[in-house]
Amino acid sequence: MRRVDIFSLEPGMKLGRTVYSSMGEILLKVNTILTPRYIKNLMELGVPYVYVDNGLLKDYLIEDIITIETRTAAVQQIKNILLETKESGKLVIKPSSLYNTVRDFTDSLFSKNHSLMFNLTDLRTQDDYTFAHSVNVCVLSLMTGMTLGYTSDQLAVLGVGALLHDLGKVKIPDHILNKPSKLTDAEFAIMQKHPYYGHELITSSKELEREQAIIALQHHESLDGSGYPSGLSGHKFHEYAQIVAIADKFDALTANRIYRKAYPSHEAFEMCAASGNYLFKDHIVKGFLYNIAAYPSGTLVQLNNKEIAVVLETPRGYSRFPKIRILFDHKHRPILPTEVSLSEHVGLFISKVLDGNEIAHILNNT
């Protein structure tokens, strides 16, 4: 099984994992043979990647850190809150239910193997992007807070704030929010108001915390003052907001949007890594990336010695150095599969991620 960018799919490929919508509905079942129509539908939905069964990882389970059921319940909850708030013009929320959701997430994260990196079956589609995105940002923020040693009370405040970080978008006109092309300067000026709106809505609730309103207000700010809406810099940029901001940045970069393709995980990883002491404090960036695999399980890669391998898993804290299974030698000839932990082999590293054409060329010449 390998992870394939949606734009590299070809008719005849067989799905290695079931594809779900943001509401947990099955879009395509495991073992489905892809047709041109199926591929076109997946592209239109904005699904960034799928897993294809090609015999490479039949014996290896790629595990989600949060179950599909838990996440789809959270997506539905956020969807209800945003739609009801949009319709009524005021915040419609039961904070206790949000805290329960965050508690479910933290319980799952604590109960999982502590070496497990961030891995979630992608539930983001164009129609429900904001809802699934809010849940992803919450999980990423919680993992970062745990790495930084936050208490359960701090994680609860951070997690609910992350779930509500885009709340202010309910007050942005749909023609701007869903525009299939680049926003004009005037439209972007309107979009930049959503942090203000989110802050206003959250502060209207006596049951939500000041820090959660700050997260909504500051999640597009930057340490260097280049962010919006206030152009904050330095110590004025709250730590919780920085955590949610980098989680928001990574999740947005790795999503297919109407106006651009998703960035591969390793490119999004390096873009976030470059933001330390520039966009976000260095310890925040390190705490975030500690949980992110630059090369997700199922990715086919070429090593610096020209050997070809598939990524199995990544130990936490070794984001660029996963455990791999070497499949082809330096001349791209099949060999007896050998498992290697790159974190234990100095001088051996991933030099590139293989695209669909390169993979097809290798497989067709074996």
Secondary structure, DSSP 4 states (H G I P E B T S, - for coil): -EEEEGGG--TT-BBSS-EE-TTS-EEE-TTPBP-HHHHHHHHHHT--EEEE-SSSSTT-----SS-HHHHHHHHHHHHHHHHHHHHHSS----HHHHHHHHHHHHHHHHHS-TTPPP-------STTHHHHHHHHHHHHHHHHHHHTT--HHHHHHHHHHHHTTTGGGGGS-HHHHT-SSPPPHHHHHHHTTHHHHHHHHHHT-TTS-HHHHHHHHHTT--TBS--SSS--BGGGS-HHHHHHHHHHHHHHHTS-BTTBPPPPHHHHHHHHHTTBTTTB-HHHHHHHHTT--SS-TT-EEEETTS-EEEEEE--TT-TT--EEEEEE-TT--EEEEEEEEGGG-TT--EEEE--HHHHHHHHHT-
